[in-house]
């Protein structure tokens, strides 16, 4: 039945995804471009055709072919306007060697409709034409090619992700049945998410990359949840004869962690709805859907499968020989934990210094927007854009469109002339073209002519401002143009540099509120989970340090261009896409809390059982070290197809998230957290009386000491048989003597919570 639901959900979950959504909505630049399109029919071109001839493009035969191609493009469905050198006579559309010329196409509809039009239009226009070589670039064609490539890589992710994950789980469990069970839960979660997205697509656009990210992240997270539950079930099954009781015990302990973990991830991802960027909002919907599906599959479907398979999950360990001696993961993590807790201050400082060193490159981060450079260099839209930059003295994708909505070029020509002169005198401006002529360096160099007509409309005018310097100076140019007094009292700046600037400002404006909500929500959920005041605070701080290390590494690799040979020869743009760090912040922070929950729950169990805080920390790290490492490896493997993607945007997300998870599962959970837990001692379990009563009213466990009881000194370093357990209002009877601990194949040890 589960397999049937999985297949039906996957079959019903395929839909038409959005190709855009990387620019903030409702900004000045977006409104200005909409008005330019409405009043002047002159927006930024969606598609740019590069036509290359063996001889001069100005020759009679070349001109005839160029005009025919322009008219053919203009007559195609979905094309609003087609302009070229041969129909306008504009010299800037002719290359320096006069052998190439440009045709610019304005497509109807929004960016998603334009991308769909380009997907069928461009192959038709660039087909083989005798006497000319035609290639294309432009925003719409970039998005169309990105969509096609992402779908290809989605299939690759599905073909590689599950087998590689199964291999990791097989080595972790040593049992084929136990290894395949989490993979099945992961597949069910992803399939259910695609079904949800099909419904969501009826109401809002969803980014094409949502499918790739959902498949990788959702599959890894669902497998993680199932991995922890199956591990606990196997552990309990070795000491209990009743299989049903073992399922109940596994869900009562690890199942509680799964619920809180899912709530944390949903909370962190939901804050992305505060950002006015369609890409982030669609990924939020996809991410929340896959987390909910993963949690539901774990707590509803997995128990039935555990009961069905029973003792078949306890097969012989196929890798038992490899786990002996120095390669035993439990022994390795035990040595690491003992070293970290023996000198906790030194261990904590060492971990913080290491993470801070990784975070240093983030100090010089630069943000930008998605363009053709996110695609492989051999892709047509990317290669053509580079040729246009090399052959034409025209920054076609960086030109500013300055709208003067209350200045008529005919009736107020003198005011427009004076303003164009002032704009051209700005140090970052190379040329200004408008209805009164062409301007350079503060003076008019060409009078108005036939090419000036597109800049004129009734009661309004606009100027094309060409930058003189590189992309690093675009922000300053936009700000200077907006600050320059304009005739009519109002000026609106459009164009890609303005859109990027407005998007950055919109994201940065929403970031503080999103950060506060994430931190406040995580503090609340962790308090409800642990009953502690100190543990949630430490979790937030360690999460921030771990996040900084991941961000620094991403700047060092993708912005600065290191390790290109190892990760694939992606194009170094000198900046990071604005939305990706925001997405990584929410996802990485949520995943760091995920592993914290499983580790702290084990520390709490040990402390409640024998009352020795340091021994509880040692036991928890030893018993969970291998399983948390295996869980992190599963997520990293699931993200591997993203890291190997030809799309730099997906590569950045895959590498960033994988690195963050691995660093968090090793340096943070293996060294920093145990050291801090020992440094703060039994104060970890203290809470004010009012908060203890609050948890009690909510029906949660209130074993934690109230404020009237001062935190005691840390317990001895090793437990004694007579060490009393902390008092628990819910403990009904003294515990029985402990049974000898028995290690599972993934390194967990058996511990019995007193209240089950």
C-alpha positions as CSV (number, residue, x, y, z in Angstrom):
1,X,0.0,0.0,0.0
2,X,2.8,2.4,0.9
3,X,4.6,1.7,-2.4
4,X,1.3,2.2,-4.4
5,X,0.7,5.6,-2.6
6,X,4.3,6.6,-3.4
7,X,3.9,5.8,-7.1
8,X,0.6,7.6,-7.4
9,X,1.8,10.7,-5.5
10,X,4.9,10.9,-7.7
11,X,2.8,10.5,-10.9
12,X,0.4,13.2,-9.8
13,X,3.1,15.6,-8.5
14,X,4.6,16.7,-11.8
15,X,3.7,20.1,-12.9
16,X,4.9,23.3,-14.7
17,X,7.3,25.1,-12.5
18,X,8.3,28.8,-12.6
19,X,11.5,29.8,-14.2
20,X,12.0,33.2,-12.4
21,X,11.3,34.7,-9.1
22,X,14.8,36.0,-8.2
23,X,13.9,39.7,-8.2
24,X,11.9,41.3,-5.3
25,X,8.4,42.2,-6.2
26,X,6.9,45.7,-5.8
27,X,10.2,47.6,-5.8
28,X,10.8,50.9,-7.6
29,X,12.7,49.2,-10.4
30,X,9.9,46.7,-11.1
31,X,7.3,49.4,-11.1
32,X,9.4,51.5,-13.4
33,X,9.9,48.7,-15.9
34,X,6.2,48.0,-15.9
35,X,5.5,51.7,-16.7
36,X,8.2,51.7,-19.4
37,X,6.6,48.7,-21.0
38,X,3.1,50.3,-20.8
39,X,3.9,53.8,-22.0
40,X,6.9,53.4,-24.2
41,X,6.8,49.7,-25.2
42,X,10.5,49.7,-24.4
43,X,11.5,47.3,-21.6
44,X,14.8,45.5,-21.2
45,X,14.9,42.8,-24.0
46,X,13.9,39.3,-23.0
47,X,15.9,37.7,-25.8
48,X,19.0,38.9,-27.7
49,X,19.9,37.3,-31.0
50,X,23.5,37.5,-32.2
51,X,23.7,37.2,-36.0
52,X,27.2,36.5,-37.3
53,X,28.1,36.8,-41.0
54,X,31.3,35.6,-42.9
55,X,31.5,39.1,-44.4
56,X,30.2,42.6,-43.5
57,X,26.8,42.7,-41.8
58,X,26.2,45.9,-43.7
59,X,26.3,44.2,-47.1
60,X,23.3,44.0,-49.3
61,X,22.8,40.2,-48.8
62,X,23.4,40.3,-45.1
63,X,21.1,43.3,-44.7
64,X,18.3,41.5,-46.5
65,X,18.8,38.4,-44.4
66,X,18.9,40.5,-41.2
67,X,15.7,42.3,-42.0
68,X,13.9,39.1,-43.0
69,X,15.0,37.5,-39.7
70,X,13.8,40.5,-37.7
71,X,10.4,40.5,-39.4
72,X,10.1,36.7,-39.0
73,X,10.8,37.0,-35.2
74,X,8.3,39.9,-34.9
75,X,5.6,37.8,-36.5
76,X,6.0,34.8,-34.1
77,X,3.4,34.2,-31.3
78,X,4.3,35.7,-28.0
79,X,6.6,38.4,-29.5
80,X,5.6,42.0,-28.8
81,X,8.4,43.7,-30.7
82,X,11.6,42.9,-32.5
83,X,14.3,45.6,-33.2
84,X,17.6,45.2,-35.0
85,X,20.5,47.1,-36.5
86,X,18.9,46.7,-40.0
87,X,15.5,48.1,-38.9
88,X,16.7,51.0,-36.6
89,X,20.1,51.9,-37.9
90,X,21.5,52.1,-34.4
91,X,25.3,51.7,-34.6
92,X,25.5,50.2,-31.1
93,X,23.7,47.1,-32.4
94,X,26.6,46.6,-34.8
95,X,29.8,44.9,-33.7
96,X,33.2,46.6,-33.9
97,X,34.4,44.4,-36.8
98,X,31.0,45.0,-38.6
99,X,30.5,41.2,-39.1
100,X,27.9,40.8,-36.3
101,X,24.7,42.5,-35.4
102,X,22.0,42.2,-32.7
103,X,18.3,41.6,-32.8
104,X,16.5,42.3,-29.5
105,X,13.1,40.7,-28.8
106,X,10.5,41.9,-26.3
107,X,8.2,39.0,-25.3
108,X,4.6,39.2,-24.0
109,X,3.6,38.3,-20.5
110,X,5.6,38.0,-17.2
111,X,9.0,36.4,-16.8
112,X,7.4,32.9,-16.6
113,X,5.4,33.3,-19.8
114,X,8.5,34.9,-21.5
115,X,10.6,31.8,-20.6
116,X,8.0,29.4,-22.0
117,X,7.8,31.4,-25.2
118,X,11.6,31.5,-25.5
119,X,11.8,27.7,-25.1
120,X,10.0,27.2,-28.4
121,X,10.9,30.5,-30.2
122,X,14.7,30.5,-29.9
123,X,15.3,27.0,-31.4
124,X,13.2,28.1,-34.4
125,X,15.1,31.4,-34.9
126,X,18.5,29.9,-34.3
127,X,18.1,26.9,-36.6
128,X,20.5,26.6,-39.5
129,X,20.3,29.5,-41.9
130,X,22.6,29.6,-45.0
131,X,24.9,32.6,-44.9
132,X,24.6,33.4,-41.2
133,X,25.2,31.9,-37.7
134,X,22.5,32.8,-35.2
135,X,22.7,32.3,-31.4
136,X,20.7,33.6,-28.5
137,X,21.0,34.9,-25.0
138,X,18.8,37.1,-22.7
139,X,16.9,36.6,-19.5
140,X,14.1,34.6,-21.0
141,X,16.4,32.2,-22.8
142,X,18.6,31.8,-19.7
143,X,15.6,30.8,-17.7
144,X,14.4,28.4,-20.3
145,X,17.7,26.7,-20.5
146,X,18.0,26.6,-16.7
147,X,14.6,24.9,-16.6
148,X,15.6,22.2,-19.0
149,X,18.9,21.6,-17.3
150,X,17.4,21.4,-13.9
151,X,14.9,18.8,-15.0
152,X,17.7,16.7,-16.4
153,X,19.6,17.0,-13.2
154,X,16.5,16.1,-11.2
155,X,16.3,12.8,-12.9
156,X,20.0,12.3,-12.2
157,X,19.4,13.1,-8.5
158,X,16.6,10.6,-8.3
159,X,18.8,7.9,-10.0
160,X,21.9,8.6,-7.8
161,X,20.5,9.8,-4.5
162,X,18.6,6.7,-3.4
163,X,21.3,4.1,-4.2
164,X,24.1,6.1,-2.6
165,X,21.9,6.7,0.5
166,X,21.2,3.0,0.7
167,X,24.9,2.2,0.6
168,X,25.6,4.7,3.5
169,X,22.7,3.1,5.5
170,X,23.9,-0.4,4.7
171,X,27.3,0.4,6.1
172,X,25.7,2.1,9.2
173,X,23.3,-0.8,10.0
174,X,25.0,-3.8,8.4
175,X,21.5,-5.1,7.5
176,X,19.9,-4.8,4.1
177,X,16.3,-4.6,5.5
178,X,17.2,-1.9,8.0
179,X,19.0,0.1,5.3
180,X,16.2,0.0,2.8
181,X,13.5,1.0,5.3
182,X,14.6,4.7,5.7
183,X,15.1,4.9,1.9
184,X,11.5,3.9,1.5
185,X,10.3,6.6,4.0
186,X,12.4,9.2,2.2
187,X,10.9,8.3,-1.2
188,X,7.4,8.4,0.2
189,X,8.1,11.9,1.7
190,X,9.4,13.3,-1.6
191,X,6.6,11.8,-3.6
192,X,4.0,13.2,-1.2
193,X,5.6,16.6,-1.6
194,X,5.4,16.5,-5.4
195,X,1.7,15.8,-5.0
196,X,1.3,18.8,-2.6
197,X,3.2,21.0,-5.0
198,X,0.9,20.1,-7.8
199,X,-2.0,21.6,-5.8
200,X,0.1,24.6,-4.8
201,X,0.9,25.3,-8.5
202,X,-2.8,26.0,-9.0
203,X,-2.5,29.0,-6.7
204,X,1.0,30.4,-7.0
205,X,4.2,29.9,-9.1
206,X,6.8,27.5,-7.7
207,X,10.4,27.8,-8.7
208,X,11.8,25.2,-11.0
209,X,14.6,24.7,-8.6
210,X,12.2,23.8,-5.8
211,X,12.0,20.3,-7.3
212,X,15.7,19.8,-7.1
213,X,16.1,21.2,-3.6
214,X,13.0,19.4,-2.3
215,X,14.2,16.1,-3.6
216,X,17.7,16.5,-2.0
217,X,16.8,18.1,1.3
218,X,13.5,16.3,1.9
219,X,14.9,12.9,1.0
220,X,17.8,13.4,3.3
221,X,15.7,14.7,6.2
222,X,13.1,11.9,5.9
223,X,15.9,9.3,5.9
224,X,17.4,10.9,8.9
225,X,14.2,10.7,10.9
226,X,13.7,7.1,9.9
227,X,17.3,6.3,10.7
228,X,17.0,7.5,14.3
229,X,13.7,5.6,14.8
230,X,15.0,2.3,13.3
231,X,18.2,2.6,15.3
232,X,16.2,3.0,18.5
233,X,13.9,0.2,17.6
234,X,16.8,-2.2,17.0
235,X,18.3,-1.1,20.2
236,X,15.2,-1.8,22.2
237,X,14.5,-5.0,20.4
238,X,17.7,-6.5,21.7
239,X,16.5,-6.2,25.3
240,X,12.7,-6.6,24.9
241,X,10.8,-9.7,23.7
242,X,7.7,-7.8,22.7
243,X,8.2,-6.2,19.3
244,X,5.1,-4.0,19.6
245,X,6.4,-2.6,22.9
246,X,9.7,-1.7,21.2
247,X,7.9,0.2,18.5
248,X,6.0,2.2,21.1
249,X,9.2,2.9,23.1
250,X,11.0,4.0,19.9
251,X,8.2,6.4,19.0
252,X,7.9,7.7,22.6
253,X,11.6,8.7,22.7
254,X,12.9,9.3,19.2
255,X,9.4,10.1,17.8
256,X,9.2,13.0,20.2
257,X,12.5,14.3,18.8
258,X,11.1,13.9,15.3
259,X,8.0,16.0,16.1
260,X,10.0,18.8,17.7
261,X,12.6,18.7,14.9
262,X,9.9,19.0,12.2
263,X,8.3,21.9,14.0
264,X,11.7,23.6,14.2
265,X,12.4,23.2,10.5
266,X,8.9,24.4,9.6
267,X,9.3,27.4,11.8
268,X,12.6,28.4,10.3
269,X,11.5,27.9,6.7
270,X,8.2,29.8,7.3
271,X,10.1,33.0,8.0
272,X,11.2,33.0,4.4
273,X,7.7,34.1,3.5
274,X,8.7,37.5,4.9
275,X,11.0,38.1,2.0
276,X,9.3,39.6,-1.2
277,X,11.2,37.2,-3.5
278,X,9.3,34.6,-5.3
279,X,12.2,32.1,-5.4
280,X,12.4,32.1,-1.6
281,X,8.6,31.9,-1.1
282,X,8.2,29.0,-3.4
283,X,11.1,27.1,-1.8
284,X,9.4,27.8,1.5
285,X,6.2,26.1,0.4
286,X,8.2,23.1,-1.0
287,X,10.4,22.9,2.1
288,X,7.5,23.0,4.6
289,X,5.6,20.4,2.5
290,X,8.5,17.9,2.4
291,X,9.2,18.3,6.2
292,X,5.6,17.7,7.1
293,X,5.5,14.7,4.7
294,X,8.7,13.4,6.2
295,X,7.4,13.7,9.8
296,X,4.0,12.1,8.9
297,X,5.7,9.2,7.1
298,X,8.0,8.6,10.1
299,X,5.3,8.6,12.8
300,X,2.5,7.0,10.8
301,X,3.9,4.7,8.2
302,X,7.2,3.7,9.7
303,X,5.7,2.0,12.8
304,X,3.6,-0.3,10.6
305,X,6.7,-1.2,8.6
306,X,8.7,-1.9,11.8
307,X,6.0,-4.2,13.1
308,X,5.8,-5.9,9.7
309,X,9.5,-6.6,9.3
310,X,10.2,-7.3,13.0
311,X,13.3,-9.4,13.6
312,X,14.4,-9.1,10.0
313,X,15.7,-5.7,10.9
314,X,18.2,-7.4,13.3
315,X,20.1,-9.4,10.7
316,X,23.8,-10.1,11.1
317,X,26.1,-7.1,10.6
318,X,27.7,-7.5,7.2
319,X,30.6,-5.2,8.2
320,X,31.2,-6.5,11.7
321,X,34.9,-7.1,11.0
322,X,35.4,-3.5,9.9
323,X,34.0,-2.1,13.1
324,X,36.5,-3.7,15.4
325,X,39.5,-2.1,16.9
326,X,40.5,1.5,15.8
327,X,37.7,1.6,13.1
328,X,35.0,1.1,15.7
329,X,32.9,4.3,15.5
330,X,31.6,4.1,19.1
331,X,35.1,3.8,20.5
332,X,36.3,6.7,18.3
333,X,33.5,9.0,19.5
334,X,34.1,7.8,23.1
335,X,37.7,8.9,22.9
336,X,36.7,12.3,21.3
337,X,34.1,12.9,24.0
338,X,36.5,12.0,26.8
339,X,39.1,14.4,25.4
340,X,36.5,17.2,25.0
341,X,35.1,16.8,28.4
342,X,38.4,16.3,30.2
343,X,39.5,19.8,29.2
344,X,36.2,21.4,28.2
345,X,37.5,25.0,28.1
346,X,40.4,24.2,25.8
347,X,38.1,22.0,23.6
348,X,35.4,24.7,23.3
349,X,37.9,27.5,22.5
350,X,39.7,25.3,19.9
351,X,36.4,24.5,18.2
352,X,35.3,28.2,18.2
353,X,38.7,29.3,16.8
354,X,38.4,26.8,14.0
355,X,34.8,27.8,13.1
356,X,35.7,31.5,13.3
357,X,38.7,31.0,10.9
358,X,36.3,29.3,8.4
359,X,33.9,32.3,8.8
360,X,36.5,35.0,8.1
361,X,36.0,35.2,4.3
362,X,32.3,36.1,4.9
363,X,33.6,39.6,5.9
364,X,34.1,40.5,2.3
365,X,30.9,38.9,0.8
366,X,29.2,40.6,-2.2
367,X,25.7,39.9,-3.3
368,X,24.3,39.8,-6.8
369,X,21.4,38.4,-8.9
370,X,21.0,35.3,-11.1
371,X,22.0,35.7,-14.7
372,X,23.5,33.6,-17.5
373,X,26.7,32.9,-15.6
374,X,24.9,30.4,-13.3
375,X,24.8,28.1,-16.3
376,X,27.8,26.1,-17.7
377,X,30.1,28.1,-19.9
378,X,29.3,26.0,-22.9
379,X,25.5,26.6,-22.7
380,X,24.3,28.7,-25.6
381,X,22.9,31.6,-23.5
382,X,26.1,31.9,-21.5
383,X,28.5,31.6,-24.4
384,X,26.5,34.0,-26.5
385,X,26.5,36.6,-23.7
386,X,30.3,36.4,-23.5
387,X,30.5,36.9,-27.3
388,X,28.2,40.0,-27.2
389,X,30.4,41.5,-24.4
390,X,33.5,40.9,-26.4
391,X,32.3,42.1,-29.8
392,X,30.0,45.0,-28.9
393,X,30.6,48.1,-27.0
394,X,27.2,47.8,-25.4
395,X,26.5,46.6,-21.8
396,X,23.1,45.4,-22.9
397,X,22.3,43.7,-19.6
398,X,23.6,46.6,-17.4
399,X,22.0,49.6,-19.0
400,X,19.9,51.8,-16.7
401,X,16.4,53.0,-17.9
402,X,15.7,56.3,-16.2
403,X,12.0,57.2,-16.4
404,X,10.8,60.8,-16.1
405,X,7.1,60.4,-15.9
406,X,6.2,64.1,-16.0
407,X,8.6,65.4,-18.6
408,X,7.5,65.7,-22.2
409,X,10.4,65.6,-24.6
410,X,8.7,67.8,-27.1
411,X,7.2,70.5,-24.9
412,X,10.1,70.4,-22.3
413,X,13.1,69.6,-24.5
414,X,15.3,72.2,-22.7
415,X,14.6,70.6,-19.3
416,X,15.3,67.1,-20.6
417,X,18.5,68.3,-22.3
418,X,19.8,69.9,-19.1
419,X,19.0,66.7,-17.1
420,X,20.6,64.4,-19.7
421,X,23.7,66.6,-19.6
422,X,24.0,66.4,-15.8
423,X,23.5,62.6,-15.9
424,X,26.2,62.1,-18.5
425,X,28.6,64.2,-16.4
426,X,28.5,61.6,-13.6
427,X,31.8,59.8,-13.2
428,X,30.3,56.3,-13.6
429,X,28.3,57.1,-16.8
430,X,29.7,56.5,-20.3
431,X,26.8,57.6,-22.4
432,X,23.2,58.8,-22.2
433,X,20.7,58.4,-25.0
434,X,17.2,60.0,-24.9
435,X,14.7,61.9,-27.0
436,X,16.9,65.0,-27.3
437,X,20.0,63.2,-28.5
438,X,23.1,61.4,-27.3
439,X,25.3,62.8,-24.4
440,X,28.8,62.0,-23.2
441,X,30.9,63.6,-20.4
442,X,28.4,66.4,-19.7
443,X,27.7,67.5,-23.3
444,X,25.6,66.6,-26.3
445,X,27.5,64.7,-29.0
446,X,24.7,63.8,-31.3
447,X,21.4,65.6,-31.9
448,X,18.0,63.9,-31.9
449,X,17.2,61.7,-34.9
450,X,15.0,58.8,-35.9
451,X,16.6,56.6,-33.2
452,X,15.3,59.1,-30.6
453,X,11.6,58.4,-31.2
454,X,11.4,55.3,-28.9
455,X,12.4,57.5,-25.9
456,X,9.4,59.9,-26.4
457,X,5.8,59.5,-25.3
458,X,3.0,61.9,-24.5
459,X,3.8,63.6,-21.2
460,X,6.8,61.4,-20.4
461,X,10.4,60.6,-21.4
462,X,13.1,58.1,-20.5
463,X,16.8,57.9,-20.8
464,X,19.1,55.0,-21.5
465,X,22.2,55.3,-19.3
466,X,25.2,53.2,-20.2
467,X,27.7,52.6,-17.3
468,X,31.4,53.4,-17.8
469,X,32.7,51.0,-15.1
470,X,32.3,47.3,-14.1
471,X,29.5,45.6,-12.2
472,X,31.1,46.4,-8.9
473,X,30.2,50.1,-9.4
474,X,26.6,49.5,-10.4
475,X,25.1,50.1,-7.0
476,X,26.8,53.4,-6.6
477,X,25.6,54.5,-10.1
478,X,22.0,53.7,-9.3
479,X,22.1,55.6,-6.0
480,X,23.8,58.6,-7.7
481,X,21.2,58.7,-10.5
482,X,18.3,58.4,-8.0
483,X,19.8,61.2,-5.8
484,X,20.2,63.6,-8.8
485,X,17.4,66.2,-8.9
486,X,15.1,65.6,-11.9
487,X,12.7,67.8,-13.8
488,X,9.2,67.2,-12.8
489,X,10.3,66.3,-9.3
490,X,10.1,62.5,-9.9
491,X,12.6,60.0,-11.3
492,X,12.3,56.2,-11.4
493,X,15.3,54.0,-12.3
494,X,14.9,50.6,-13.9
495,X,17.3,48.1,-15.5
496,X,19.1,45.0,-14.1
497,X,21.5,47.0,-11.7
498,X,18.4,48.8,-10.2
499,X,16.5,45.5,-9.8
500,X,19.5,43.9,-8.1
501,X,20.0,46.8,-5.7
502,X,16.3,46.9,-4.8
503,X,16.2,43.1,-4.2
504,X,19.2,43.3,-1.9
505,X,17.6,46.2,0.0
506,X,14.3,44.3,0.3
507,X,16.1,41.1,1.5
508,X,18.2,43.0,4.0
509,X,15.2,44.9,5.2
510,X,13.3,41.7,6.0
511,X,16.3,39.9,7.5
512,X,16.2,41.3,11.1
513,X,12.6,40.4,11.6
514,X,13.1,36.9,10.2
515,X,16.2,36.4,12.4
516,X,14.4,37.5,15.5
517,X,11.4,35.1,14.7
518,X,13.7,32.2,14.1
519,X,15.7,32.7,17.3
520,X,12.6,33.3,19.4
521,X,10.8,30.3,17.9
522,X,13.8,28.0,18.4
523,X,14.3,29.2,22.0
524,X,10.6,28.4,22.7
525,X,10.6,25.0,21.1
526,X,13.8,23.9,22.7
527,X,12.6,25.1,26.1
528,X,9.4,23.1,25.6
529,X,11.5,20.1,24.6
530,X,14.1,20.2,27.3
531,X,12.6,22.3,30.1
532,X,16.0,24.1,30.3
533,X,16.8,27.8,30.0
534,X,20.5,27.4,29.3
535,X,20.4,24.7,26.6
536,X,18.3,26.7,24.1
537,X,20.6,29.7,24.5
538,X,23.7,27.6,23.8
539,X,22.0,25.9,20.9
540,X,21.3,29.3,19.2
541,X,24.9,30.5,19.8
542,X,26.5,27.3,18.5
543,X,24.2,27.4,15.5
544,X,25.2,30.9,14.7
545,X,28.9,30.0,14.9
546,X,28.4,26.9,12.7
547,X,26.4,28.9,10.2
548,X,29.2,31.6,10.0
549,X,31.7,28.9,9.2
550,X,29.6,27.6,6.3
551,X,29.0,31.1,4.9
552,X,32.7,31.9,5.0
553,X,33.6,28.7,3.2
554,X,31.0,29.4,0.5
555,X,32.4,32.9,-0.1
556,X,35.9,31.5,-0.3
557,X,34.9,28.9,-2.8
558,X,32.2,30.5,-5.0
559,X,32.9,34.2,-4.7
560,X,36.7,34.0,-4.6
561,X,36.9,31.0,-7.0
562,X,38.9,28.4,-5.0
563,X,38.5,24.6,-5.5
564,X,37.0,25.0,-9.0
565,X,38.9,22.0,-10.2
566,X,37.4,19.8,-7.5
567,X,33.8,21.1,-7.7
568,X,33.6,21.6,-11.4
569,X,34.7,24.6,-13.5
570,X,31.8,26.9,-12.6
571,X,31.9,30.6,-13.6
572,X,33.3,32.8,-10.8
573,X,31.1,36.0,-10.7
574,X,32.7,37.6,-7.7
575,X,29.4,37.6,-5.8
576,X,26.8,35.3,-4.3
577,X,23.2,35.2,-5.4
578,X,21.3,37.3,-2.8
579,X,18.6,34.7,-2.0
580,X,20.9,31.7,-1.4
581,X,22.5,32.8,1.9
582,X,19.0,33.6,3.3
583,X,17.8,30.1,2.3
584,X,20.9,28.5,3.8
585,X,20.5,30.5,7.0
586,X,17.0,29.0,7.6
587,X,17.7,25.5,6.5
588,X,21.1,25.1,8.1
589,X,20.0,26.6,11.4
590,X,17.0,24.2,11.5
591,X,19.2,21.2,10.7
592,X,21.7,22.1,13.5
593,X,18.8,22.2,16.0
594,X,17.7,18.8,14.6
595,X,20.9,17.0,15.7
596,X,21.0,19.0,18.9
597,X,17.6,17.5,19.9
598,X,18.7,13.9,19.5
599,X,22.0,14.5,21.4
600,X,20.4,16.5,24.3
601,X,17.6,13.9,24.6
602,X,20.2,11.2,25.2
603,X,22.1,13.4,27.7
604,X,18.8,14.0,29.5
605,X,18.0,10.3,29.6
606,X,21.4,9.4,31.1
607,X,21.2,12.2,33.6
608,X,17.7,11.2,34.8
609,X,18.8,7.6,35.1
610,X,21.9,8.0,37.2
611,X,22.3,11.7,38.1
612,X,25.9,12.0,36.9
613,X,26.0,14.9,34.4
614,X,29.5,14.3,32.9
615,X,28.9,10.6,32.6
616,X,25.6,11.4,30.8
617,X,27.4,13.7,28.3
618,X,30.0,11.0,27.7
619,X,27.4,8.3,27.2
620,X,25.3,10.4,24.9
621,X,28.2,11.4,22.6
622,X,29.4,7.8,22.5
623,X,26.0,6.3,21.8
624,X,24.9,8.9,19.3
625,X,28.2,9.9,17.7
626,X,28.0,7.3,14.9
627,X,24.3,7.6,14.3
628,X,24.5,11.4,14.0
629,X,27.5,11.1,11.7
630,X,25.6,8.6,9.6
631,X,22.6,10.9,9.5
632,X,24.8,13.8,8.4
633,X,26.4,11.6,5.8
634,X,23.0,10.7,4.5
635,X,22.0,14.4,4.1
636,X,25.4,15.1,2.5
637,X,25.0,12.2,0.0
638,X,21.4,13.3,-0.7
639,X,22.8,16.8,-1.5
640,X,25.6,15.4,-3.7
641,X,23.6,15.7,-7.0
642,X,23.1,19.4,-6.2
643,X,26.8,19.8,-5.4
644,X,27.6,18.2,-8.8
645,X,25.1,20.3,-10.7
646,X,26.1,22.3,-13.7
647,X,23.9,25.2,-12.4
648,X,26.1,27.3,-10.1
649,X,23.0,28.3,-8.0
650,X,22.2,24.6,-7.2
651,X,25.9,23.8,-6.7
652,X,26.2,26.6,-4.2
653,X,23.2,25.4,-2.2
654,X,24.3,21.8,-2.3
655,X,27.9,22.4,-1.2
656,X,26.9,25.0,1.4
657,X,24.2,22.8,3.0
658,X,26.3,19.6,2.9
659,X,29.3,21.4,4.5
660,X,27.1,22.9,7.1
661,X,25.6,19.6,8.1
662,X,29.0,17.8,8.2
663,X,30.6,20.5,10.3
664,X,27.7,20.6,12.7
665,X,27.6,16.8,13.1
666,X,31.3,16.6,13.8
667,X,33.0,19.7,15.2
668,X,29.9,21.2,16.8
669,X,28.1,18.1,18.2
670,X,31.2,16.0,18.8
671,X,33.4,18.7,20.5
672,X,31.8,22.1,21.1
673,X,28.5,21.0,22.5
674,X,29.9,18.3,24.9
675,X,32.5,20.7,26.2
676,X,29.9,23.4,26.8
677,X,27.6,21.0,28.5
678,X,30.3,20.0,30.9
679,X,31.4,23.6,31.5
680,X,27.8,24.6,32.5
681,X,27.3,21.5,34.6
682,X,23.9,20.7,36.1
683,X,22.9,24.3,35.5
684,X,21.8,22.9,32.1
685,X,18.8,21.4,33.8
686,X,17.7,24.4,35.8
687,X,14.6,26.4,35.0
688,X,12.7,29.2,36.9
689,X,9.7,27.9,38.9
690,X,7.2,29.8,36.8
691,X,8.5,28.1,33.6
692,X,8.4,24.7,35.3
693,X,4.7,25.3,36.2
694,X,4.1,26.4,32.6
695,X,5.4,23.2,31.2
696,X,3.4,21.3,33.7
697,X,0.2,23.0,32.6
698,X,1.0,22.2,29.0
699,X,1.2,18.5,29.9
700,X,5.0,18.3,29.5
701,X,7.4,16.6,31.8
702,X,8.4,18.8,34.8
703,X,11.3,16.9,36.3
704,X,13.6,20.0,36.1
705,X,14.5,21.7,39.3
706,X,12.6,24.9,40.1
707,X,14.2,28.3,40.8
708,X,14.0,27.7,44.6
709,X,16.6,25.0,44.2
710,X,19.9,26.5,43.3
711,X,21.9,24.6,40.7
712,X,24.2,22.2,42.3
713,X,27.9,21.6,41.5
714,X,28.7,19.3,38.6
715,X,28.5,15.7,39.5
716,X,31.5,13.4,39.8
717,X,33.2,12.4,36.6
718,X,32.0,8.8,36.8
719,X,28.7,7.4,38.0
720,X,28.4,5.3,41.1
721,X,25.7,2.7,41.6
722,X,24.2,4.6,44.5
723,X,24.1,8.0,42.7
724,X,20.5,9.2,43.1
725,X,18.6,10.3,40.0
726,X,17.1,13.8,39.9
727,X,13.7,14.0,41.4
728,X,10.8,13.7,39.0
729,X,7.2,14.5,39.8
730,X,6.2,11.8,37.3
731,X,8.5,9.0,38.6
732,X,6.2,6.4,40.0
733,X,8.7,4.0,41.4
734,X,12.5,3.6,42.0
735,X,14.3,2.3,38.9
736,X,15.5,-1.2,38.7
737,X,19.2,-1.8,38.6
738,X,20.5,-1.1,35.1
739,X,21.1,-3.8,32.6
740,X,24.4,-4.0,30.9
741,X,24.5,-1.7,28.0
742,X,24.4,-3.3,24.6
743,X,25.7,-1.4,21.6
744,X,23.7,-1.3,18.4
745,X,25.5,-1.6,15.0
746,X,25.2,2.2,14.5
747,X,26.8,2.8,17.8
748,X,23.9,3.6,20.1
749,X,23.6,2.1,23.6
750,X,20.5,1.0,25.4
751,X,19.2,3.5,28.0
752,X,15.9,3.3,29.8
753,X,14.0,6.6,30.6
754,X,12.3,6.4,33.9
755,X,8.9,7.5,32.8
756,X,8.1,5.3,29.9
